[in-house]
Amino acid sequence: MFGNYADLQGKMILVTGASSGIGAAVALALAEQGARLVLTGRDKSRLALTAQRHPSITRIAADLCVAAERNFLVDNTEALDGICHCAGISAPFPVKFVREKQQSQIMDINFSAPSLLTSALLYKKKLNVGASIVFVSSIASAFAYKGGAMYSASKAALEAYSRNIAIEHASQRIRTNCIRPGIVRTGIYDETTRIYGEKLMAEHNNFYPLGIGEPEDVASLALFLLSRASRWMTGANITLDGGLLAGK
Ligand SMILES: NC(=O)c1ccc[n+]([C@@H]2O[C@H](COP(=O)([O-])OP(=O)(O)OC[C@H]3O[C@@H](n4cnc5c(N)ncnc54)[C@H](OP(=O)(O)O)[C@@H]3O)[C@@H](O)[C@H]2O)c1
């Protein structure tokens, strides 16, 4: 289903959140194109499951919120042609219950980890000329929902960070783009259904003209953004929502 992006053959690409959901789908799609991969996540056994589908994969288990583990990843990664930042959580909280703990729980992994990781890789010259960076953001960066204040803020911050990379690193042809998915069937979807209830989720899902997404739908767009087919795109936020916002 992914098409053929021949230029990804042999490219070295880091995928975070590769132990499940969208990150695992991106990793498998890139492996199909012949990319060389560094996969990271916290759960070693699920990371191994993703990696076993392809021989030339390096696995580095890391909690990206821990500076020492992030630095280990940076130091043990060879120069990259691309990154797909998928690690993230949703953790909904009503605005009035947000305290430092809830704020840092989301901001640390959704914003601080991918931005500090990218900055460190750039500083250590571990992104090759022409590299492509993809951040998995969310439609929540621009659209509110009850309980989404911190999640929306984390993704909006990520998009702002991405746009600045686009300006600062265009001279090296380093590109950066954000994917804004609507609801995708992954662990986050299961957790959201547990919190909001099956009835509410079913009602919401009905607003998607093409139904809710699968991880492979996001992987498909990530492949395009990581390949040279998107060579004139940088600093963009691309909505991928099965038509949800078309009717809003
Ligand atoms: N599913 C949706 O509806 C949806 C919609 C819009 C955007 N997104 C975004 O898509 C991205 C991927 O989410 P998903 O839906 O694929 O959910 P998922 O299946 O729960 O995957 C989340 C991934 O993030 C990793 N992760 C979480 N905390 C981490 C930490 N501290 N350090 C390192 N890795 C960590 C997890 O690794 P371990 O399990 O190994 O800890 C896991 O691989 C997220 O950024 C999410 O915000 C999802």
The ligand as a Tripos MOL2 file, in Angstrom:
@<TRIPOS>MOLECULE
LIG
   48    52     1     0     0
SMALL
NO_CHARGES

@<TRIPOS>ATOM
      1 N1         -3.5530    7.3930   17.9290 N.am      1 LIG1
      2 C1         -4.0900    8.5740   17.6800 C.2       1 LIG1
      3 O1         -5.3290    8.7280   17.6030 O.2       1 LIG1
      4 C2         -3.1980    9.7610   17.4430 C.ar      1 LIG1
      5 C3         -3.7550   10.9110   16.8570 C.ar      1 LIG1
      6 C4         -2.9380   12.0160   16.6430 C.ar      1 LIG1
      7 C5         -1.6120   11.9730   16.9930 C.ar      1 LIG1
      8 N2         -1.0960   10.8540   17.5710 N.ar      1 LIG1
      9 C6          0.3150   10.8650   17.9380 C.3       1 LIG1
     10 O2          0.9470    9.7440   17.3700 O.3       1 LIG1
     11 C7          2.1210    9.4280   18.1270 C.3       1 LIG1
     12 C8          2.1920    7.9140   18.2920 C.3       1 LIG1
     13 O3          1.1370    7.4870   19.1370 O.3       1 LIG1
     14 P1          0.3440    6.1160   18.8980 P.3       1 LIG1
     15 O4         -1.0520    6.4840   18.5890 O.co2     1 LIG1
     16 O5          1.0880    5.2600   17.9810 O.co2     1 LIG1
     17 O6          0.3360    5.5370   20.3980 O.3       1 LIG1
     18 P2          1.0580    4.3060   21.0680 P.3       1 LIG1
     19 O7          0.7770    3.0590   20.3140 O.co2     1 LIG1
     20 O8          0.6550    4.3700   22.4960 O.co2     1 LIG1
     21 O9          2.6100    4.6230   20.9170 O.3       1 LIG1
     22 C9          3.2520    5.5740   21.7120 C.3       1 LIG1
     23 C10         4.7480    5.3230   21.6330 C.3       1 LIG1
     24 O10         5.4110    6.3300   22.3870 O.3       1 LIG1
     25 C11         6.4310    5.7130   23.1400 C.3       1 LIG1
     26 N3          6.7220    6.4610   24.3580 N.ar      1 LIG1
     27 C12         5.8320    6.9600   25.2510 C.ar      1 LIG1
     28 N4          6.4920    7.5380   26.2670 N.ar      1 LIG1
     29 C13         7.8230    7.4070   26.0040 C.ar      1 LIG1
     30 C14         9.0060    7.8050   26.6730 C.ar      1 LIG1
     31 N5          8.9750    8.4640   27.8460 N.pl3     1 LIG1
     32 N6         10.1950    7.5150   26.1010 N.ar      1 LIG1
     33 C15        10.2550    6.8470   24.9380 C.ar      1 LIG1
     34 N7          9.1720    6.4390   24.2510 N.ar      1 LIG1
     35 C16         7.9710    6.7180   24.7810 C.ar      1 LIG1
     36 C17         5.8720    4.3500   23.4820 C.3       1 LIG1
     37 O11         6.9540    3.4920   23.8000 O.3       1 LIG1
     38 P3          6.8780    2.3770   24.9750 P.3       1 LIG1
     39 O12         5.5010    1.7900   24.8790 O.co2     1 LIG1
     40 O13         7.9570    1.4260   24.5810 O.co2     1 LIG1
     41 O14         7.1140    3.0850   26.2250 O.co2     1 LIG1
     42 C18         5.1640    3.9710   22.2000 C.3       1 LIG1
     43 O15         6.0640    3.3510   21.3100 O.3       1 LIG1
     44 C19         2.0120   10.2160   19.4280 C.3       1 LIG1
     45 O16         2.9130   11.3070   19.3780 O.3       1 LIG1
     46 C20         0.5760   10.7210   19.4260 C.3       1 LIG1
     47 O17         0.4370   11.9470   20.1070 O.3       1 LIG1
     48 C21        -1.8490    9.7450   17.8010 C.ar      1 LIG1
@<TRIPOS>BOND
     1     1     2 1
     2     2     3 2
     3     2     4 1
     4     4     5 ar
     5     4    48 ar
     6     5     6 ar
     7     6     7 ar
     8     7     8 ar
     9     8     9 1
    10     8    48 ar
    11     9    10 1
    12     9    46 1
    13    10    11 1
    14    11    12 1
    15    11    44 1
    16    12    13 1
    17    13    14 1
    18    14    15 2
    19    14    16 1
    20    14    17 1
    21    17    18 1
    22    18    19 2
    23    18    20 1
    24    18    21 1
    25    21    22 1
    26    22    23 1
    27    23    24 1
    28    23    42 1
    29    24    25 1
    30    25    26 1
    31    25    36 1
    32    26    27 ar
    33    26    35 ar
    34    27    28 ar
    35    28    29 ar
    36    29    30 ar
    37    29    35 ar
    38    30    31 1
    39    30    32 ar
    40    32    33 ar
    41    33    34 ar
    42    34    35 ar
    43    36    37 1
    44    36    42 1
    45    37    38 1
    46    38    39 2
    47    38    40 1
    48    38    41 1
    49    42    43 1
    50    44    45 1
    51    44    46 1
    52    46    47 1
@<TRIPOS>SUBSTRUCTURE
     1 LIG1         1 GROUP 0 **** ****
